[in-house]
């Protein structure tokens, strides 16, 4: 009897410790000083001045890079701040989530909360959206894209690049809501098939997944090819949702 009680107590303690460890994983994904808990190219990303910095101000990036969490997450709310340092707005970054690395590639597959700008003329190529003005640059801050999955049938022009814009942030709303060269808060909520993105507390994208795709994956910070520029990420906090 006592032996059985000891076994039960041992199991309860193990469960308690397991729950404690799971809870501890939530919260800050970045300690503000090191890249502990992340994996990616040290030639592209570094921890400095309380932020994760991608790129540099001296030389352009010849290829896109991603810094990914070693942990995987499914249902969560992620908040972080981001800004660019650049003399040119033709820059791009993003936060990929429920993501995984593409084998033998520098790319990742999955969803992304986009940041930065794109030539407006490219939007109809990779989506069903038609901007009023297709000249100049379009702000992608808070736009939801999906890219690089093995089933390329979900992408409009996979022969160009396997990407689709699922929810395009309104240009006027974004330009009124954020400053690309100052800190902006990005919130990503992913729960089951439903995804919501906010910039500085304003909803910019909503989407409900209809296909059978993985709902579990890493969080990856992107520094897109181009520049020279820097993209800074800080205060990266994730809380799991039931």
C-alpha positions in Angstrom: 0.0 0.0 0.0 2.8 2.4 1.0 4.7 1.4 -2.1 1.7 2.2 -4.2 1.3 5.6 -2.5 4.9 6.4 -3.2 4.5 5.5 -6.9 1.3 7.7 -7.1 3.1 10.6 -5.3 6.1 10.2 -7.7 3.7 10.4 -10.7 2.0 13.5 -9.3 5.3 15.2 -8.7 6.5 14.4 -12.2 3.2 15.8 -13.7 3.6 18.9 -11.5 7.1 19.4 -12.7 6.1 18.9 -16.3 3.3 21.4 -16.0 5.7 23.8 -14.3 8.2 23.5 -17.2 5.5 24.0 -19.8 4.4 27.2 -18.1 8.0 28.4 -17.8 8.3 28.1 -21.6 5.7 30.8 -22.1 6.6 34.5 -21.8 9.8 36.0 -23.1 11.3 34.2 -26.1 14.3 36.6 -26.1 16.3 37.4 -23.0 17.5 40.7 -24.3 21.2 39.7 -24.4 21.8 36.4 -26.2 20.3 34.3 -28.9 19.8 31.4 -26.5 16.7 29.4 -27.6 17.1 30.5 -31.2 18.9 29.0 -34.2 20.0 30.7 -37.4 22.9 32.4 -39.2 25.2 34.4 -36.9 26.4 36.3 -40.0 22.9 37.8 -40.4 21.5 38.0 -36.9 23.0 39.2 -33.6 21.8 40.3 -30.2 22.7 43.9 -29.4 21.2 46.8 -27.4 18.4 44.7 -26.1 17.2 43.6 -29.5 17.7 41.0 -32.2 19.1 42.7 -35.2 19.1 41.3 -38.7 21.2 42.7 -41.5 23.7 45.5 -41.3 24.2 49.1 -42.6 27.4 48.4 -44.6 26.6 45.6 -47.1 23.3 44.2 -48.6 22.1 40.8 -47.7 22.6 38.5 -50.7 20.0 36.1 -49.5 17.1 36.1 -47.1 17.8 34.8 -43.6 15.6 33.5 -40.7 16.3 33.2 -37.0 14.0 30.5 -35.6 13.0 29.4 -32.2 14.1 25.9 -31.1 10.7 25.4 -29.6 7.4 24.8 -31.5 4.1 26.4 -30.8 0.5 25.8 -31.9 -2.1 28.0 -30.3 -0.7 31.3 -29.0 -0.6 35.1 -28.8 2.7 36.6 -29.8 3.6 40.2 -29.2 6.8 41.9 -30.2 8.2 45.2 -31.4 10.0 45.8 -34.7 11.6 48.7 -36.7 13.8 49.2 -39.6 17.0 51.3 -39.9 17.4 52.3 -43.5 17.6 55.2 -45.9 15.4 53.4 -48.4 11.8 52.1 -47.8 12.3 49.3 -50.3 12.9 46.9 -47.4 11.2 43.8 -46.0 11.1 41.5 -43.1 8.5 39.5 -41.2 7.6 37.1 -38.5 6.9 33.6 -39.7 4.9 31.3 -37.4 3.8 27.7 -37.3 6.8 27.5 -39.5 9.6 25.0 -40.3 12.7 25.2 -42.4 12.7 24.1 -46.0 15.3 21.3 -46.3 18.5 22.3 -48.1 17.3 25.9 -48.3 17.6 29.3 -46.5 13.8 29.6 -46.7 11.1 28.6 -44.2 7.5 27.3 -44.9 4.4 28.5 -43.2 2.5 31.7 -42.4 4.1 35.1 -42.1 3.1 38.5 -40.6 4.8 40.6 -43.2 6.7 43.8 -42.5 8.1 46.4 -44.9 7.2 47.2 -48.4 6.7 45.7 -51.9 6.2 47.0 -55.4 2.4 47.5 -55.6 2.4 46.0 -59.1 3.4 42.6 -57.6 0.4 42.3 -55.3 -2.1 41.1 -58.0 0.5 38.5 -59.1 0.5 36.8 -55.7 -3.0 37.3 -54.6 -6.6 38.1 -55.5 -6.2 41.7 -54.3 -6.0 44.7 -56.7 -4.7 47.9 -55.1 -6.2 51.2 -56.3 -2.8 52.4 -57.2 -0.3 49.8 -58.6 2.6 52.3 -58.9 5.2 52.8 -56.2 5.6 50.9 -53.0 2.8 49.3 -50.9 3.2 48.9 -47.1 2.9 45.2 -46.1 3.0 45.8 -42.4 0.4 43.5 -40.8 -0.3 41.6 -44.0 -0.7 37.8 -43.8 1.2 35.7 -46.3 1.9 32.0 -46.7 4.9 30.6 -48.5 7.1 27.6 -49.5 4.8 24.7 -48.6 5.3 21.4 -50.5 1.8 21.7 -52.0 2.3 24.6 -54.4 -1.3 24.4 -55.7 -2.2 27.0 -53.0 0.1 29.6 -54.7 -0.9 31.7 -57.7 2.5 31.8 -59.3 4.7 29.1 -57.8 7.0 29.2 -60.8 7.9 32.8 -59.8 7.8 32.2 -56.0 5.6 29.9 -53.9 3.8 32.6 -51.9 0.2 33.9 -51.5 -1.2 37.0 -49.8 -4.1 35.8 -47.8 -5.1 39.1 -46.1 -3.8 42.4 -47.3 -3.5 45.2 -44.9 -5.3 48.4 -46.0 -2.7 51.0 -47.2 -4.4 54.1 -45.7 -4.9 52.3 -42.4 -1.3 51.2 -42.1 0.1 54.5 -43.1 -2.0 56.1 -40.3 -1.1 53.5 -37.8 2.7 53.0 -37.9 6.1 54.5 -38.6 8.4 52.1 -40.4 11.5 53.7 -38.9 10.3 53.7 -35.3 9.2 50.9 -33.0 5.8 49.3 -33.8 4.1 46.6 -31.9 3.0 43.5 -33.8 0.5 41.0 -32.3 -0.1 37.6 -33.8 -2.9 35.5 -32.5 -3.2 31.9 -33.8 -5.9 29.6 -32.5 -7.0 26.6 -34.4 -7.6 27.6 -38.0 -8.1 31.3 -37.1 -5.3 33.9 -37.4 -5.4 37.6 -36.5 -2.7 40.2 -36.9 -2.6 43.6 -35.3 -0.2 46.6 -35.7 -0.1 48.9 -32.7 -3.4 47.5 -31.5 -5.2 47.9 -34.8 -6.4 44.7 -36.6 -4.8 44.5 -40.1 -5.4 40.9 -41.1 -7.9 38.1 -40.3 -7.9 34.7 -41.9 -9.4 31.2 -41.3 -7.4 28.3 -42.7 -9.6 25.9 -44.8 -6.9 23.4 -45.8 -5.2 20.7 -43.8 -1.8 22.3 -43.0 0.3 21.9 -39.8 -0.8 24.1 -36.9 2.4 23.5 -35.0 5.7 25.1 -35.7 8.5 27.6 -34.9 8.5 31.3 -34.7 11.0 32.8 -37.2 12.3 36.3 -37.6 13.1 37.3 -41.1 15.7 39.6 -42.6 15.0 39.8 -46.3 17.6 39.9 -49.0 18.5 43.5 -50.0 19.6 46.6 -48.3 21.9 47.6 -46.7 19.5 48.0 -43.8 18.8 46.6 -40.3 15.6 45.2 -38.9 15.4 45.2 -35.1 13.1 43.0 -33.0 12.6 43.3 -29.3 10.3 42.5 -26.4 9.3 39.1 -27.9 6.6 37.6 -25.7 4.5 34.5 -26.4 1.7 33.1 -24.4 0.1 29.8 -25.3 -3.7 29.6 -25.7 -5.9 26.6 -24.7 
